[in-house]
């Protein structure tokens, strides 16, 4: 038994499970890549590669969005209140910039 197996006896099984999941995901992603790239992101409307978005608490798959929007949602903690305040902040400054111009 090596050092890793001593602390984590199921490591080989766990690694195989992760590898199987990754291979499956890559196969599925290759099949969906072209279709997903043609559709715009539901949030930002950019076309390109999409990622699977999911709720970290429940694990529920919410659909596919672009990587930038997925990261932004995560940075806002998937919290609609924070995202709403960010929206109001940007809208305020955009309006203020219009009046100044």
C-alpha positions, 0 to 999 in steps of 0.5 A: 500500500502506497502513501496515498492509499494509506490515507485514501484507500479508495483513491484508484476507484475514485480516480477511475470514476472521475476519468470515466465521468470526464471521458463521458463529458468530453464525448457529450461535449464534442457532440453538442459543441457545434450546436451549442456554439451556434446558439447565443448565451441566454444572458449576454447573447454572445455566440460561442462555446457554452458550459453547463451551469449548475446550482452548487447547493442542490446540484441542479443543472440550470442549462448552458451559458457562456463561461464568462456569464457562468463565472460572473454568476459564481462571483456574485454567489448565485445571489439574485439580490446582489446581481440586482444591486449590481444591475442598479449600480451599472444602470445608474452610472450609465444614465449619469454618463449619458447626461454628462455627454 
